Amino acid sequence: MKIIAHFETTKGFEHWKTVFEGHESARKAAGMTTLFYGVQADNEDIIHVCINVESMDKLQEFMSNPENLKVMEEAGTKMETQVVTPIIPKYECC
């Protein structure tokens, strides 16, 4: 299953990217693979991420882990703005 998430960052994209990429091993250990991320065209403080996850339960477990929450806060993720949408692909080109 894939999820698309978007949220506002308070510390800028480059800082968020550095922290996010530094936490890749934890996501992989949780069965998550990052497919893409980028900023919204009209607002670079809004980040969009697409991640392949084993299940929504695994994602919820990861997101509720205090260590992972601490990393998200350090990255500048404004948690109250986060929206996560599960996606069931009907077509994949790559």
N, C-alpha and C positions, 0 to 999 in steps of 0.2 A: 504494500500500500504506500502511496505517496501522500505527503502533506505539503501544503503551501502555507507558509506563515508570513505575516507581516507585522511590523512593530516600529515604534519610534525609538531612536537612539539619542542619548543625551551627551555622548562623548565623541560623536563624529564617526563616519564610516571607517576610516583608516584604523582608528583605535579598535572599533568593534571587530573589524576583520582580523587584526592581529590576535586578539583574545579568542575569537571564534576558531581560527585555524589552529591555535595552540591547544584547543580542547578536542580536536578531531579524534584522537585516540579513545577518549571516553565515549564519544558517540559511536565509534566503530565497535567498541566493547559491548555497547548496548544494542547492537544490531542495526545501527543507523548509518546511512550513506548519504552524504551531501551531493545533490545533483547540480544545483546552481544557487547563486545568491547575487543580489544586485540592489541598487537603490532605485527608488521611484523617480521617474523622469522629471517630475515637477517639484520634488522635495527630497534632497539627498539625505535628510535625517530619517526617512522612512525606508526601511530595509525589507526586502522580500527574499525568502529562502524556500527552496524546494528540497525536501529530504525524503528518501526512501526509508520506511520503517517496517519492522516485522509485524507490528500490531499497534493499535491505539493504546492497549494496556502497557506495552513496553515504553511507548512515548510518555504516557502519564507517569509511569514509574521514574523515568529519567528526569522529567520536568519537576517532580516533587522531591527529588533528592536534594538535601540542603547544600551539598557541595556544588552541584550543578547550578542551583539557583544563585549561589555566591558568584560563580563565574559569569553568569548572565548579567548580574548586577554590575560586576567589574567591567564588563564589556559596554555598559551603558544602556542595556535593554530596559526600556520603560515598560515594565511588566503589565501595567494596567492598559496599555495600548495594544497588547499582543492579541492577534486573531489567528487561530490555527484552523485550517480547513482540510479535512481528509478528502483525497481525490482517488477515484477509481478510474484509471486510464482506460480509454476505449480505443486509443490508437497511440502507438509509440513509433517515432521515426528513427530513433537511435538507441 
